[in-house]
Amino acid sequence: MTRYLVFIAIFTLGACKSPEARYPVTQKSGSHISESIVKNQELLDKEINLIEGVMNEDSTSEYQSSQDGFWYTYNKKSEDTANTITPEFGDIVEFDYSISTLDGQVIYAEGEKATKTYAIDQEQLFSGLRQGVKLMKEGETVTFLFPSYKAYGYYGDKNKIGTNWPIKTKVTLNKITEKEEIQNQQ
């Protein structure tokens, strides 16, 4: 009988013990993140070299670097001094565009995708094109060179554009409808 009492006493005291934190069997050092950073920097450097090669080969165009991490050149620039409007948040723009590889192989020809109607910063559009359209005036045509992280990135477009493809995009901005004009129509 005393054995049972001793066993119950030990069991009871053991059951009152506060829970202890469980630690993982293996611990990660964070080296995966460091490796990923190095890999992505190498990819970006490679893409920038490709883009610089395209710009150097195209002696007829003067490319500009954007603050957003891509390059562009005007194929047709608006010479109209009264035309100073560029799209802003909430404006609706209509544009046509084509997409090709940096070496000029057509991925989507102009007209293959219907004229795009886009509400600035309110709809899905890949980040480089979303930022690039904001630099344009009505009637202008611009060629953009986007590194993959400004284009379709790691996933591609799940159709014709693969993983981490830098691209060349030619855009013609047909029309800008300003936000105030839209509100007045409603």
N, C-alpha and C positions, 0 to 999 in steps of 0.2 A: 504494500500500500504506500509506503513512504517513497518507493521508487516512482510511483505514479505521481505523487505530489511534487517530487523534485523535477520530474519531466514536465509537468504542467507549469511549474514555476519558471523553468528555463524557457519553455516555449512562450509563455506570456511575456517575459522580459524581452525576448528576442522579437516578438511581434510589436513591441512599443517603439522599436528603433525607427528613427526618421528615415525617409527614403533617401538614397544616395543617387547623385547624378551618374548617368551612364555615359561613358566616353566611347567614341568610335574605336573600332578595332584597328583601323588604319587611319592615318592623318595625312591630309594633302598639304603640300608645302606652298602652293600658289604658283608653282613653276608653269602650270598649264597657261595661266594668264600671261605670264612673261613670254612664253613661247608664242602665244597668239598675237601679242603686240608686235613681236619681232617679225612674225610671218606676214601680218597685215602691212607693216611698214615696208617690207621687201616688195610686196605686191603693189603698193602705191608707187614706190620708186620705179618699178618696172613699167607701170602704166604711164607715169609721167614721162619717162624716157620715150615710150612709143608716141605719146601725144606731141612731145617736142620734135620728134622725127617727122611727123605729119606736118607740123607748122613750118619746119625748115625746108621741106620739099615743096611746099606751096608758096613760091616766091611772089605770086601775084596778090596775095591777101595779107593784110596786116591784122594779126591776132592780138586780142586784148585778154588780159587775165582778169577774172572776176574776183571779188572778195569772197565768193562762195565756193571757190575751189574748182572752177572749170574755165575753159578758154572759149572765145567766140570771135567771129569776124562778120562784118556786114557784107552780104551779097548785094543788097539793095537798101540804101540808107535814105531816110526821109530828108529831103533838102528843104521842105516847107518849114519856114521859121515859125509859122503860126501853129504847126503841129508839134506841141510840146508835151502832150498827154501820154503818160505811161500808165499801165494798169496798176491799180491799188486794191487793197483788201475789199472784197465785195463786188468789184466790177466784173462784168461778164465779157469774156473775150472769145472770139471765133478765130481759129487758126488751122492751117494745114501743115502737115509735117511728114518728113520721111526719116527713116533711121537706117544707118549703114554701119558696117565695121569701120575701124580706123583706116583700113586699106581700101575702102570704097565698095566693098561687096554689099549690095542692097539686102537689107533684112526686111524692111517694110517700105515699099515705094510710096511716093506721094500719091494720095488718092486711094491707096490700099486700105488705109484706115479712113473712115469718114471724117469730114471736117469736124474738128473737136470744138465743142462749146464748153467753156470752163469758167466756173465762178472762182475768182482768184482767192487762194488759200482756204477754200471751203469744200473742195472736192479732192478725190484721190488723183494724183499725178506724180510721176517720179520726181524726186526733189530737185534735180538739176534743171529739168524743163520748167518746173513750177517757178524756180528762181529766175531762169533765163527769160521767160515770157515777160516778167516785170521790167526788164531792161529795154523792151521794144516799144516802138510807136506804131500806130496804125499804118499799114502799107509796107512795112519793112520786112526784109527777108534776112535771116541771120543763120549762120552755121555755127553750131556749138560742138565742142569736143568735151565729152564728159568721161572722167574716170569712173570705174565701175561703181564706186560707192555713191556717186551722184546720179547714177543711172539705175539699173535694176539690181545691183549688188549681188549678194551671194545666191539668191534664189532665181535670178533671171526673170523673164516674164512668163515662164512655164509654157512657152510656145516656141518661139523662134530664137529668143535671146538666152544664151546659156549663163552659167555661173561666172561671175566676175569678168564680164565683158565690158571694156571701155567702148564707147560708141560715139559716132558722129551723127548729129541730128540737124537737119535743115528745116527751119520753121518760117512760115509766112504768116504774119499777123494781119488778118483781114479786117477785123472790126473790134472796137472797144466800146462797150456800153457802160457808162459810168453808173455807179451805185445810186447817185441822186436821180439820174434819168430813169432808172428802174423803179425807184420809189414813187416818182411822179406819175408813172404809167399805171400804178396800182391803185 
